[in-house]
Amino acid sequence: MELAKYKACICEGAAENAIIDILLDNDLLIFTREEMLEEEVIRCRDGKRFEEKYLRKGFMDKISVIRILD
């Protein structure tokens, strides 16, 4: 699977967020923190809120949205 230039990694809860942070810090994912929007895991449960806050910006390329659920 090939990801777009920009990545949004969305976690629903604190446990998922902590696990993704550990994986990112140890370079165990196919993307780096530097490639992510705002260089951090996004904590958001509401898709509409995520769209309003992050996807209405002017990006030069596509965005891959990676959503981590429990």
mmCIF file as Biopython writes it, N, C-alpha, C and O atoms, coordinates in Angstrom:
data_model
#
loop_
_atom_site.group_PDB
_atom_site.id
_atom_site.type_symbol
_atom_site.label_atom_id
_atom_site.label_alt_id
_atom_site.label_comp_id
_atom_site.label_asym_id
_atom_site.label_entity_id
_atom_site.label_seq_id
_atom_site.pdbx_PDB_ins_code
_atom_site.Cartn_x
_atom_site.Cartn_y
_atom_site.Cartn_z
_atom_site.occupancy
_atom_site.B_iso_or_equiv
_atom_site.auth_seq_id
_atom_site.auth_asym_id
_atom_site.pdbx_PDB_model_num
ATOM 1   N N  . MET A ? 1  ? 0.845   -1.181 0.000  1.0 0.0 1  A 1 
ATOM 2   C CA . MET A ? 1  ? 0.000   0.000  0.000  1.0 0.0 1  A 1 
ATOM 3   C C  . MET A ? 1  ? 0.883   1.233  0.000  1.0 0.0 1  A 1 
ATOM 4   O O  . MET A ? 1  ? 1.804   1.352  0.808  1.0 0.0 1  A 1 
ATOM 5   N N  . GLU A ? 2  ? 0.599   2.132  -0.895 1.0 0.0 2  A 1 
ATOM 6   C CA . GLU A ? 2  ? 1.367   3.367  -0.964 1.0 0.0 2  A 1 
ATOM 7   C C  . GLU A ? 2  ? 0.534   4.506  -0.385 1.0 0.0 2  A 1 
ATOM 8   O O  . GLU A ? 2  ? -0.619  4.708  -0.766 1.0 0.0 2  A 1 
ATOM 9   N N  . LEU A ? 3  ? 1.133   5.237  0.533  1.0 0.0 3  A 1 
ATOM 10  C CA . LEU A ? 3  ? 0.441   6.343  1.179  1.0 0.0 3  A 1 
ATOM 11  C C  . LEU A ? 3  ? 0.744   7.649  0.459  1.0 0.0 3  A 1 
ATOM 12  O O  . LEU A ? 3  ? 1.772   7.785  -0.203 1.0 0.0 3  A 1 
ATOM 13  N N  . ALA A ? 4  ? -0.157  8.599  0.598  1.0 0.0 4  A 1 
ATOM 14  C CA . ALA A ? 4  ? 0.029   9.922  0.013  1.0 0.0 4  A 1 
ATOM 15  C C  . ALA A ? 4  ? 1.126   10.676 0.761  1.0 0.0 4  A 1 
ATOM 16  O O  . ALA A ? 4  ? 1.605   10.238 1.807  1.0 0.0 4  A 1 
ATOM 17  N N  . LYS A ? 5  ? 1.506   11.807 0.204  1.0 0.0 5  A 1 
ATOM 18  C CA . LYS A ? 5  ? 2.569   12.627 0.801  1.0 0.0 5  A 1 
ATOM 19  C C  . LYS A ? 5  ? 2.211   13.051 2.224  1.0 0.0 5  A 1 
ATOM 20  O O  . LYS A ? 5  ? 3.053   12.997 3.121  1.0 0.0 5  A 1 
ATOM 21  N N  . TYR A ? 6  ? 0.981   13.466 2.428  1.0 0.0 6  A 1 
ATOM 22  C CA . TYR A ? 6  ? 0.527   13.891 3.746  1.0 0.0 6  A 1 
ATOM 23  C C  . TYR A ? 6  ? -0.245  12.754 4.400  1.0 0.0 6  A 1 
ATOM 24  O O  . TYR A ? 6  ? -1.002  12.048 3.733  1.0 0.0 6  A 1 
ATOM 25  N N  . LYS A ? 7  ? -0.052  12.575 5.713  1.0 0.0 7  A 1 
ATOM 26  C CA . LYS A ? 7  ? -0.736  11.516 6.449  1.0 0.0 7  A 1 
ATOM 27  C C  . LYS A ? 7  ? -1.418  12.095 7.674  1.0 0.0 7  A 1 
ATOM 28  O O  . LYS A ? 7  ? -0.846  12.920 8.387  1.0 0.0 7  A 1 
ATOM 29  N N  . ALA A ? 8  ? -2.638  11.657 7.910  1.0 0.0 8  A 1 
ATOM 30  C CA . ALA A ? 8  ? -3.364  12.015 9.124  1.0 0.0 8  A 1 
ATOM 31  C C  . ALA A ? 8  ? -3.608  10.714 9.865  1.0 0.0 8  A 1 
ATOM 32  O O  . ALA A ? 8  ? -4.345  9.852  9.386  1.0 0.0 8  A 1 
ATOM 33  N N  . CYS A ? 9  ? -2.999  10.565 11.021 1.0 0.0 9  A 1 
ATOM 34  C CA . CYS A ? 9  ? -3.180  9.365  11.836 1.0 0.0 9  A 1 
ATOM 35  C C  . CYS A ? 9  ? -4.107  9.742  12.985 1.0 0.0 9  A 1 
ATOM 36  O O  . CYS A ? 9  ? -3.739  10.516 13.868 1.0 0.0 9  A 1 
ATOM 37  N N  . ILE A ? 10 ? -5.316  9.184  12.960 1.0 0.0 10 A 1 
ATOM 38  C CA . ILE A ? 10 ? -6.347  9.544  13.931 1.0 0.0 10 A 1 
ATOM 39  C C  . ILE A ? 10 ? -6.570  8.370  14.876 1.0 0.0 10 A 1 
ATOM 40  O O  . ILE A ? 10 ? -6.830  7.249  14.440 1.0 0.0 10 A 1 
ATOM 41  N N  . CYS A ? 11 ? -6.466  8.640  16.170 1.0 0.0 11 A 1 
ATOM 42  C CA . CYS A ? 11 ? -6.716  7.622  17.186 1.0 0.0 11 A 1 
ATOM 43  C C  . CYS A ? 11 ? -7.932  8.016  17.998 1.0 0.0 11 A 1 
ATOM 44  O O  . CYS A ? 11 ? -8.134  9.185  18.325 1.0 0.0 11 A 1 
ATOM 45  N N  . GLU A ? 12 ? -8.738  7.015  18.318 1.0 0.0 12 A 1 
ATOM 46  C CA . GLU A ? 12 ? -9.959  7.270  19.077 1.0 0.0 12 A 1 
ATOM 47  C C  . GLU A ? 12 ? -9.678  7.450  20.568 1.0 0.0 12 A 1 
ATOM 48  O O  . GLU A ? 12 ? -10.252 8.334  21.203 1.0 0.0 12 A 1 
ATOM 49  N N  . GLY A ? 13 ? -8.808  6.628  21.123 1.0 0.0 13 A 1 
ATOM 50  C CA . GLY A ? 13 ? -8.583  6.670  22.566 1.0 0.0 13 A 1 
ATOM 51  C C  . GLY A ? 13 ? -7.123  6.853  22.945 1.0 0.0 13 A 1 
ATOM 52  O O  . GLY A ? 13 ? -6.235  6.865  22.093 1.0 0.0 13 A 1 
ATOM 53  N N  . ALA A ? 14 ? -6.896  6.997  24.252 1.0 0.0 14 A 1 
ATOM 54  C CA . ALA A ? 14 ? -5.555  7.236  24.778 1.0 0.0 14 A 1 
ATOM 55  C C  . ALA A ? 14 ? -4.639  6.032  24.594 1.0 0.0 14 A 1 
ATOM 56  O O  . ALA A ? 14 ? -3.448  6.198  24.328 1.0 0.0 14 A 1 
ATOM 57  N N  . ALA A ? 15 ? -5.178  4.819  24.732 1.0 0.0 15 A 1 
ATOM 58  C CA . ALA A ? 15 ? -4.347  3.619  24.592 1.0 0.0 15 A 1 
ATOM 59  C C  . ALA A ? 15 ? -3.830  3.495  23.159 1.0 0.0 15 A 1 
ATOM 60  O O  . ALA A ? 15 ? -2.648  3.222  22.948 1.0 0.0 15 A 1 
ATOM 61  N N  . GLU A ? 16 ? -4.699  3.691  22.186 1.0 0.0 16 A 1 
ATOM 62  C CA . GLU A ? 16 ? -4.282  3.628  20.790 1.0 0.0 16 A 1 
ATOM 63  C C  . GLU A ? 16 ? -3.260  4.712  20.478 1.0 0.0 16 A 1 
ATOM 64  O O  . GLU A ? 16 ? -2.285  4.474  19.764 1.0 0.0 16 A 1 
ATOM 65  N N  . ASN A ? 17 ? -3.489  5.897  21.015 1.0 0.0 17 A 1 
ATOM 66  C CA . ASN A ? 17 ? -2.570  7.011  20.824 1.0 0.0 17 A 1 
ATOM 67  C C  . ASN A ? 17 ? -1.185  6.667  21.372 1.0 0.0 17 A 1 
ATOM 68  O O  . ASN A ? 17 ? -0.181  6.917  20.704 1.0 0.0 17 A 1 
ATOM 69  N N  . ALA A ? 18 ? -1.117  6.105  22.562 1.0 0.0 18 A 1 
ATOM 70  C CA . ALA A ? 18 ? 0.156   5.744  23.182 1.0 0.0 18 A 1 
ATOM 71  C C  . ALA A ? 18 ? 0.892   4.688  22.364 1.0 0.0 18 A 1 
ATOM 72  O O  . ALA A ? 18 ? 2.109   4.765  22.192 1.0 0.0 18 A 1 
ATOM 73  N N  . ILE A ? 19 ? 0.154   3.707  21.861 1.0 0.0 19 A 1 
ATOM 74  C CA . ILE A ? 19 ? 0.781   2.646  21.058 1.0 0.0 19 A 1 
ATOM 75  C C  . ILE A ? 19 ? 1.355   3.218  19.760 1.0 0.0 19 A 1 
ATOM 76  O O  . ILE A ? 19 ? 2.483   2.894  19.388 1.0 0.0 19 A 1 
ATOM 77  N N  . ILE A ? 20 ? 0.603   4.048  19.084 1.0 0.0 20 A 1 
ATOM 78  C CA . ILE A ? 20 ? 1.092   4.651  17.836 1.0 0.0 20 A 1 
ATOM 79  C C  . ILE A ? 20 ? 2.299   5.531  18.114 1.0 0.0 20 A 1 
ATOM 80  O O  . ILE A ? 20 ? 3.249   5.528  17.331 1.0 0.0 20 A 1 
ATOM 81  N N  . ASP A ? 21 ? 2.288   6.291  19.215 1.0 0.0 21 A 1 
ATOM 82  C CA . ASP A ? 21 ? 3.449   7.112  19.579 1.0 0.0 21 A 1 
ATOM 83  C C  . ASP A ? 21 ? 4.696   6.252  19.776 1.0 0.0 21 A 1 
ATOM 84  O O  . ASP A ? 21 ? 5.778   6.616  19.315 1.0 0.0 21 A 1 
ATOM 85  N N  . ILE A ? 22 ? 4.553   5.122  20.454 1.0 0.0 22 A 1 
ATOM 86  C CA . ILE A ? 22 ? 5.687   4.214  20.668 1.0 0.0 22 A 1 
ATOM 87  C C  . ILE A ? 22 ? 6.194   3.674  19.331 1.0 0.0 22 A 1 
ATOM 88  O O  . ILE A ? 22 ? 7.399   3.646  19.084 1.0 0.0 22 A 1 
ATOM 89  N N  . LEU A ? 23 ? 5.279   3.251  18.482 1.0 0.0 23 A 1 
ATOM 90  C CA . LEU A ? 23 ? 5.679   2.735  17.174 1.0 0.0 23 A 1 
ATOM 91  C C  . LEU A ? 23 ? 6.377   3.804  16.332 1.0 0.0 23 A 1 
ATOM 92  O O  . LEU A ? 23 ? 7.367   3.516  15.659 1.0 0.0 23 A 1 
ATOM 93  N N  . LEU A ? 24 ? 5.869   5.026  16.368 1.0 0.0 24 A 1 
ATOM 94  C CA . LEU A ? 24 ? 6.508   6.119  15.634 1.0 0.0 24 A 1 
ATOM 95  C C  . LEU A ? 24 ? 7.896   6.429  16.182 1.0 0.0 24 A 1 
ATOM 96  O O  . LEU A ? 24 ? 8.846   6.602  15.418 1.0 0.0 24 A 1 
ATOM 97  N N  . ASP A ? 25 ? 8.009   6.498  17.493 1.0 0.0 25 A 1 
ATOM 98  C CA . ASP A ? 25 ? 9.299   6.823  18.121 1.0 0.0 25 A 1 
ATOM 99  C C  . ASP A ? 25 ? 10.371  5.787  17.830 1.0 0.0 25 A 1 
ATOM 100 O O  . ASP A ? 25 ? 11.560  6.104  17.852 1.0 0.0 25 A 1 
ATOM 101 N N  . ASN A ? 26 ? 9.963   4.544  17.557 1.0 0.0 26 A 1 
ATOM 102 C CA . ASN A ? 26 ? 10.913  3.470  17.282 1.0 0.0 26 A 1 
ATOM 103 C C  . ASN A ? 26 ? 10.987  3.106  15.797 1.0 0.0 26 A 1 
ATOM 104 O O  . ASN A ? 26 ? 11.504  2.049  15.434 1.0 0.0 26 A 1 
ATOM 105 N N  . ASP A ? 27 ? 10.465  3.987  14.947 1.0 0.0 27 A 1 
ATOM 106 C CA . ASP A ? 27 ? 10.498  3.798  13.489 1.0 0.0 27 A 1 
ATOM 107 C C  . ASP A ? 27 ? 9.976   2.431  13.055 1.0 0.0 27 A 1 
ATOM 108 O O  . ASP A ? 27 ? 10.599  1.760  12.231 1.0 0.0 27 A 1 
ATOM 109 N N  . LEU A ? 28 ? 8.842   2.019  13.604 1.0 0.0 28 A 1 
ATOM 110 C CA . LEU A ? 28 ? 8.260   0.714  13.308 1.0 0.0 28 A 1 
ATOM 111 C C  . LEU A ? 28 ? 7.038   0.786  12.389 1.0 0.0 28 A 1 
ATOM 112 O O  . LEU A ? 28 ? 6.357   -0.218 12.180 1.0 0.0 28 A 1 
ATOM 113 N N  . LEU A ? 29 ? 6.764   1.960  11.846 1.0 0.0 29 A 1 
ATOM 114 C CA . LEU A ? 29 ? 5.652   2.128  10.914 1.0 0.0 29 A 1 
ATOM 115 C C  . LEU A ? 29 ? 6.183   2.476  9.527  1.0 0.0 29 A 1 
ATOM 116 O O  . LEU A ? 29 ? 7.369   2.765  9.371  1.0 0.0 29 A 1 
ATOM 117 N N  . ILE A ? 30 ? 5.317   2.451  8.528  1.0 0.0 30 A 1 
ATOM 118 C CA . ILE A ? 30 ? 5.760   2.751  7.162  1.0 0.0 30 A 1 
ATOM 119 C C  . ILE A ? 30 ? 5.764   4.250  6.874  1.0 0.0 30 A 1 
ATOM 120 O O  . ILE A ? 30 ? 5.956   4.664  5.730  1.0 0.0 30 A 1 
ATOM 121 N N  . PHE A ? 31 ? 5.553   5.053  7.896  1.0 0.0 31 A 1 
ATOM 122 C CA . PHE A ? 31 ? 5.634   6.505  7.769  1.0 0.0 31 A 1 
ATOM 123 C C  . PHE A ? 31 ? 6.268   7.063  9.038  1.0 0.0 31 A 1 
ATOM 124 O O  . PHE A ? 31 ? 6.329   6.386  10.064 1.0 0.0 31 A 1 
ATOM 125 N N  . THR A ? 32 ? 6.734   8.296  8.956  1.0 0.0 32 A 1 
ATOM 126 C CA . THR A ? 32 ? 7.392   8.936  10.095 1.0 0.0 32 A 1 
ATOM 127 C C  . THR A ? 32 ? 6.511   10.048 10.648 1.0 0.0 32 A 1 
ATOM 128 O O  . THR A ? 32 ? 5.549   10.483 10.015 1.0 0.0 32 A 1 
ATOM 129 N N  . ARG A ? 33 ? 6.866   10.488 11.831 1.0 0.0 33 A 1 
ATOM 130 C CA . ARG A ? 33 ? 6.136   11.583 12.474 1.0 0.0 33 A 1 
ATOM 131 C C  . ARG A ? 33 ? 6.214   12.856 11.625 1.0 0.0 33 A 1 
ATOM 132 O O  . ARG A ? 33 ? 5.257   13.628 11.576 1.0 0.0 33 A 1 
ATOM 133 N N  . GLU A ? 34 ? 7.341   13.071 10.965 1.0 0.0 34 A 1 
ATOM 134 C CA . GLU A ? 34 ? 7.538   14.270 10.150 1.0 0.0 34 A 1 
ATOM 135 C C  . GLU A ? 34 ? 6.594   14.329 8.957  1.0 0.0 34 A 1 
ATOM 136 O O  . GLU A ? 34 ? 6.325   15.414 8.441  1.0 0.0 34 A 1 
ATOM 137 N N  . GLU A ? 35 ? 6.086   13.189 8.509  1.0 0.0 35 A 1 
ATOM 138 C CA . GLU A ? 35 ? 5.168   13.139 7.379  1.0 0.0 35 A 1 
ATOM 139 C C  . GLU A ? 35 ? 3.717   13.394 7.799  1.0 0.0 35 A 1 
ATOM 140 O O  . GLU A ? 35 ? 2.855   13.593 6.942  1.0 0.0 35 A 1 
ATOM 141 N N  . MET A ? 36 ? 3.443   13.391 9.081  1.0 0.0 36 A 1 
ATOM 142 C CA . MET A ? 36 ? 2.079   13.510 9.589  1.0 0.0 36 A 1 
ATOM 143 C C  . MET A ? 36 ? 1.639   14.959 9.713  1.0 0.0 36 A 1 
ATOM 144 O O  . MET A ? 36 ? 2.453   15.860 9.913  1.0 0.0 36 A 1 
ATOM 145 N N  . LEU A ? 37 ? 0.329   15.163 9.589  1.0 0.0 37 A 1 
ATOM 146 C CA . LEU A ? 37 ? -0.219  16.500 9.806  1.0 0.0 37 A 1 
ATOM 147 C C  . LEU A ? 37 ? 0.122   16.942 11.217 1.0 0.0 37 A 1 
ATOM 148 O O  . LEU A ? 37 ? -0.121  16.213 12.179 1.0 0.0 37 A 1 
ATOM 149 N N  . GLU A ? 38 ? 0.674   18.116 11.338 1.0 0.0 38 A 1 
ATOM 150 C CA . GLU A ? 38 ? 1.080   18.693 12.614 1.0 0.0 38 A 1 
ATOM 151 C C  . GLU A ? 38 ? 2.089   17.820 13.376 1.0 0.0 38 A 1 
ATOM 152 O O  . GLU A ? 38 ? 2.345   18.055 14.557 1.0 0.0 38 A 1 
ATOM 153 N N  . GLU A ? 39 ? 2.656   16.824 12.705 1.0 0.0 39 A 1 
ATOM 154 C CA . GLU A ? 39 ? 3.667   15.927 13.269 1.0 0.0 39 A 1 
ATOM 155 C C  . GLU A ? 39 ? 3.242   15.268 14.577 1.0 0.0 39 A 1 
ATOM 156 O O  . GLU A ? 39 ? 4.062   15.041 15.466 1.0 0.0 39 A 1 
ATOM 157 N N  . GLU A ? 40 ? 1.951   14.965 14.681 1.0 0.0 40 A 1 
ATOM 158 C CA . GLU A ? 40 ? 1.455   14.295 15.879 1.0 0.0 40 A 1 
ATOM 159 C C  . GLU A ? 40 ? 0.216   13.467 15.558 1.0 0.0 40 A 1 
ATOM 160 O O  . GLU A ? 40 ? -0.448  13.672 14.542 1.0 0.0 40 A 1 
ATOM 161 N N  . VAL A ? 41 ? -0.072  12.535 16.447 1.0 0.0 41 A 1 
ATOM 162 C CA . VAL A ? 41 ? -1.277  11.729 16.328 1.0 0.0 41 A 1 
ATOM 163 C C  . VAL A ? 41 ? -2.464  12.616 16.685 1.0 0.0 41 A 1 
ATOM 164 O O  . VAL A ? 41 ? -2.419  13.361 17.663 1.0 0.0 41 A 1 
ATOM 165 N N  . ILE A ? 42 ? -3.514  12.531 15.892 1.0 0.0 42 A 1 
ATOM 166 C CA . ILE A ? 42 ? -4.695  13.359 16.101 1.0 0.0 42 A 1 
ATOM 167 C C  . ILE A ? 42 ? -5.710  12.578 16.929 1.0 0.0 42 A 1 
ATOM 168 O O  . ILE A ? 42 ? -6.088  11.465 16.565 1.0 0.0 42 A 1 
ATOM 169 N N  . ARG A ? 43 ? -6.147  13.155 18.035 1.0 0.0 43 A 1 
ATOM 170 C CA . ARG A ? 43 ? -7.185  12.538 18.874 1.0 0.0 43 A 1 
ATOM 171 C C  . ARG A ? 43 ? -8.512  13.161 18.481 1.0 0.0 43 A 1 
ATOM 172 O O  . ARG A ? 43 ? -8.786  14.322 18.784 1.0 0.0 43 A 1 
ATOM 173 N N  . CYS A ? 44 ? -9.324  12.378 17.808 1.0 0.0 44 A 1 
ATOM 174 C CA . CYS A ? 44 ? -10.606 12.897 17.340 1.0 0.0 44 A 1 
ATOM 175 C C  . CYS A ? 44 ? -11.571 11.742 17.142 1.0 0.0 44 A 1 
ATOM 176 O O  . CYS A ? 44 ? -11.231 10.752 16.493 1.0 0.0 44 A 1 
ATOM 177 N N  . ARG A ? 45 ? -12.764 11.858 17.692 1.0 0.0 45 A 1 
ATOM 178 C CA . ARG A ? 45 ? -13.789 10.825 17.499 1.0 0.0 45 A 1 
ATOM 179 C C  . ARG A ? 45 ? -14.808 11.222 16.456 1.0 0.0 45 A 1 
ATOM 180 O O  . ARG A ? 45 ? -15.483 10.360 15.894 1.0 0.0 45 A 1 
ATOM 181 N N  . ASP A ? 46 ? -14.932 12.491 16.188 1.0 0.0 46 A 1 
ATOM 182 C CA . ASP A ? 46 ? -15.951 12.999 15.284 1.0 0.0 46 A 1 
ATOM 183 C C  . ASP A ? 46 ? -15.350 13.299 13.908 1.0 0.0 46 A 1 
ATOM 184 O O  . ASP A ? 46 ? -14.507 14.186 13.774 1.0 0.0 46 A 1 
ATOM 185 N N  . GLY A ? 47 ? -15.786 12.560 12.893 1.0 0.0 47 A 1 
ATOM 186 C CA . GLY A ? 47 ? -15.279 12.741 11.542 1.0 0.0 47 A 1 
ATOM 187 C C  . GLY A ? 47 ? -15.554 14.132 10.992 1.0 0.0 47 A 1 
ATOM 188 O O  . GLY A ? 47 ? -14.719 14.698 10.287 1.0 0.0 47 A 1 
ATOM 189 N N  . LYS A ? 48 ? -16.706 14.682 11.307 1.0 0.0 48 A 1 
ATOM 190 C CA . LYS A ? 48 ? -17.063 16.027 10.835 1.0 0.0 48 A 1 
ATOM 191 C C  . LYS A ? 48 ? -16.112 17.069 11.410 1.0 0.0 48 A 1 
ATOM 192 O O  . LYS A ? 48 ? -15.673 17.970 10.696 1.0 0.0 48 A 1 
ATOM 193 N N  . ARG A ? 49 ? -15.795 16.952 12.692 1.0 0.0 49 A 1 
ATOM 194 C CA . ARG A ? 49 ? -14.871 17.885 13.329 1.0 0.0 49 A 1 
ATOM 195 C C  . ARG A ? 49 ? -13.481 17.779 12.706 1.0 0.0 49 A 1 
ATOM 196 O O  . ARG A ? 49 ? -12.822 18.794 12.478 1.0 0.0 49 A 1 
ATOM 197 N N  . PHE A ? 50 ? -13.031 16.542 12.429 1.0 0.0 50 A 1 
ATOM 198 C CA . PHE A ? 50 ? -11.732 16.335 11.783 1.0 0.0 50 A 1 
ATOM 199 C C  . PHE A ? 50 ? -11.720 17.000 10.408 1.0 0.0 50 A 1 
ATOM 200 O O  . PHE A ? 50 ? -10.759 17.681 10.046 1.0 0.0 50 A 1 
ATOM 201 N N  . GLU A ? 51 ? -12.782 16.799 9.655  1.0 0.0 51 A 1 
ATOM 202 C CA . GLU A ? 51 ? -12.872 17.390 8.318  1.0 0.0 51 A 1 
ATOM 203 C C  . GLU A ? 51 ? -12.814 18.915 8.390  1.0 0.0 51 A 1 
ATOM 204 O O  . GLU A ? 51 ? -12.108 19.551 7.607  1.0 0.0 51 A 1 
ATOM 205 N N  . GLU A ? 52 ? -13.551 19.491 9.319  1.0 0.0 52 A 1 
ATOM 206 C CA . GLU A ? 52 ? -13.577 20.948 9.453  1.0 0.0 52 A 1 
ATOM 207 C C  . GLU A ? 52 ? -12.222 21.506 9.870  1.0 0.0 52 A 1 
ATOM 208 O O  . GLU A ? 52 ? -11.792 22.539 9.358  1.0 0.0 52 A 1 
ATOM 209 N N  . LYS A ? 53 ? -11.549 20.831 10.793 1.0 0.0 53 A 1 
ATOM 210 C CA . LYS A ? 53 ? -10.299 21.348 11.345 1.0 0.0 53 A 1 
ATOM 211 C C  . LYS A ? 53 ? -9.092  21.093 10.440 1.0 0.0 53 A 1 
ATOM 212 O O  . LYS A ? 53 ? -8.205  21.942 10.347 1.0 0.0 53 A 1 
ATOM 213 N N  . TYR A ? 54 ? -9.046  19.939 9.775  1.0 0.0 54 A 1 
ATOM 214 C CA . TYR A ? 54 ? -7.838  19.559 9.054  1.0 0.0 54 A 1 
ATOM 215 C C  . TYR A ? 54 ? -7.979  19.512 7.537  1.0 0.0 54 A 1 
ATOM 216 O O  . TYR A ? 54 ? -7.026  19.856 6.837  1.0 0.0 54 A 1 
ATOM 217 N N  . LEU A ? 55 ? -9.107  19.108 7.009  1.0 0.0 55 A 1 
ATOM 218 C CA . LEU A ? 55 ? -9.211  18.883 5.575  1.0 0.0 55 A 1 
ATOM 219 C C  . LEU A ? 55 ? -9.638  20.103 4.774  1.0 0.0 55 A 1 
ATOM 220 O O  . LEU A ? 55 ? -9.665  20.044 3.544  1.0 0.0 55 A 1 
ATOM 221 N N  . ARG A ? 56 ? -9.960  21.166 5.410  1.0 0.0 56 A 1 
ATOM 222 C CA . ARG A ? 56 ? -10.362 22.376 4.690  1.0 0.0 56 A 1 
ATOM 223 C C  . ARG A ? 56 ? -9.185  23.303 4.406  1.0 0.0 56 A 1 
ATOM 224 O O  . ARG A ? 56 ? -9.365  24.427 3.937  1.0 0.0 56 A 1 
ATOM 225 N N  . LYS A ? 57 ? -7.984  22.823 4.695  1.0 0.0 57 A 1 
ATOM 226 C CA . LYS A ? 57 ? -6.778  23.605 4.403  1.0 0.0 57 A 1 
ATOM 227 C C  . LYS A ? 57 ? -6.368  23.336 2.959  1.0 0.0 57 A 1 
ATOM 228 O O  . LYS A ? 57 ? -6.780  22.339 2.365  1.0 0.0 57 A 1 
ATOM 229 N N  . GLY A ? 58 ? -5.563  24.220 2.406  1.0 0.0 58 A 1 
ATOM 230 C CA . GLY A ? 58 ? -5.091  24.040 1.032  1.0 0.0 58 A 1 
ATOM 231 C C  . GLY A ? 58 ? -3.831  23.192 0.991  1.0 0.0 58 A 1 
ATOM 232 O O  . GLY A ? 58 ? -2.743  23.669 1.312  1.0 0.0 58 A 1 
ATOM 233 N N  . PHE A ? 59 ? -3.980  21.926 0.595  1.0 0.0 59 A 1 
ATOM 234 C CA . PHE A ? 59 ? -2.828  21.031 0.475  1.0 0.0 59 A 1 
ATOM 235 C C  . PHE A ? 59 ? -2.428  20.919 -0.986 1.0 0.0 59 A 1 
ATOM 236 O O  . PHE A ? 59 ? -3.269  20.994 -1.882 1.0 0.0 59 A 1 
ATOM 237 N N  . MET A ? 60 ? -1.136  20.738 -1.215 1.0 0.0 60 A 1 
ATOM 238 C CA . MET A ? 60 ? -0.614  20.623 -2.567 1.0 0.0 60 A 1 
ATOM 239 C C  . MET A ? 60 ? -0.747  19.205 -3.111 1.0 0.0 60 A 1 
ATOM 240 O O  . MET A ? 60 ? -0.548  18.992 -4.307 1.0 0.0 60 A 1 
ATOM 241 N N  . ASP A ? 61 ? -1.074  18.238 -2.273 1.0 0.0 61 A 1 
ATOM 242 C CA . ASP A ? 61 ? -1.127  16.837 -2.673 1.0 0.0 61 A 1 
ATOM 243 C C  . ASP A ? 61 ? -2.239  16.132 -1.901 1.0 0.0 61 A 1 
ATOM 244 O O  . ASP A ? 61 ? -2.899  16.740 -1.059 1.0 0.0 61 A 1 
ATOM 245 N N  . LYS A ? 62 ? -2.442  14.860 -2.188 1.0 0.0 62 A 1 
ATOM 246 C CA . LYS A ? 62 ? -3.459  14.076 -1.498 1.0 0.0 62 A 1 
ATOM 247 C C  . LYS A ? 62 ? -3.063  13.802 -0.048 1.0 0.0 62 A 1 
ATOM 248 O O  . LYS A ? 62 ? -1.903  13.947 0.337  1.0 0.0 62 A 1 
ATOM 249 N N  . ILE A ? 63 ? -4.060  13.401 0.745  1.0 0.0 63 A 1 
ATOM 250 C CA . ILE A ? 63 ? -3.845  13.063 2.152  1.0 0.0 63 A 1 
ATOM 251 C C  . ILE A ? 63 ? -4.317  11.635 2.393  1.0 0.0 63 A 1 
ATOM 252 O O  . ILE A ? 63 ? -5.421  11.268 1.990  1.0 0.0 63 A 1 
ATOM 253 N N  . SER A ? 64 ? -3.489  10.834 3.046  1.0 0.0 64 A 1 
ATOM 254 C CA . SER A ? 64 ? -3.898  9.499  3.498  1.0 0.0 64 A 1 
ATOM 255 C C  . SER A ? 64 ? -4.406  9.636  4.919  1.0 0.0 64 A 1 
ATOM 256 O O  . SER A ? 64 ? -3.727  10.204 5.774  1.0 0.0 64 A 1 
ATOM 257 N N  . VAL A ? 65 ? -5.599  9.118  5.177  1.0 0.0 65 A 1 
ATOM 258 C CA . VAL A ? 65 ? -6.169  9.152  6.515  1.0 0.0 65 A 1 
ATOM 259 C C  . VAL A ? 65 ? -6.096  7.750  7.084  1.0 0.0 65 A 1 
ATOM 260 O O  . VAL A ? 65 ? -6.683  6.815  6.540  1.0 0.0 65 A 1 
ATOM 261 N N  . ILE A ? 66 ? -5.363  7.609  8.194  1.0 0.0 66 A 1 
ATOM 262 C CA . ILE A ? 66 ? -5.208  6.337  8.882  1.0 0.0 66 A 1 
ATOM 263 C C  . ILE A ? 66 ? -5.954  6.454  10.196 1.0 0.0 66 A 1 
ATOM 264 O O  . ILE A ? 66 ? -5.565  7.227  11.071 1.0 0.0 66 A 1 
ATOM 265 N N  . ARG A ? 67 ? -7.029  5.687  10.335 1.0 0.0 67 A 1 
ATOM 266 C CA . ARG A ? 67 ? -7.865  5.794  11.528 1.0 0.0 67 A 1 
ATOM 267 C C  . ARG A ? 67 ? -7.681  4.541  12.374 1.0 0.0 67 A 1 
ATOM 268 O O  . ARG A ? 67 ? -7.910  3.427  11.903 1.0 0.0 67 A 1 
ATOM 269 N N  . ILE A ? 68 ? -7.271  4.726  13.614 1.0 0.0 68 A 1 
ATOM 270 C CA . ILE A ? 68 ? -7.012  3.634  14.539 1.0 0.0 68 A 1 
ATOM 271 C C  . ILE A ? 68 ? -8.161  3.557  15.545 1.0 0.0 68 A 1 
ATOM 272 O O  . ILE A ? 68 ? -8.396  4.494  16.308 1.0 0.0 68 A 1 
ATOM 273 N N  . LEU A ? 69 ? -8.870  2.430  15.533 1.0 0.0 69 A 1 
ATOM 274 C CA . LEU A ? 69 ? -10.000 2.223  16.439 1.0 0.0 69 A 1 
ATOM 275 C C  . LEU A ? 69 ? -9.711  1.052  17.364 1.0 0.0 69 A 1 
ATOM 276 O O  . LEU A ? 69 ? -8.853  0.217  17.076 1.0 0.0 69 A 1 
ATOM 277 N N  . ASP A ? 70 ? -10.431 0.997  18.470 1.0 0.0 70 A 1 
ATOM 278 C CA . ASP A ? 70 ? -10.283 -0.157 19.366 1.0 0.0 70 A 1 
ATOM 279 C C  . ASP A ? 70 ? -11.193 -1.287 18.965 1.0 0.0 70 A 1 
ATOM 280 O O  . ASP A ? 70 ? -11.197 -2.335 19.611 1.0 0.0 70 A 1 
#
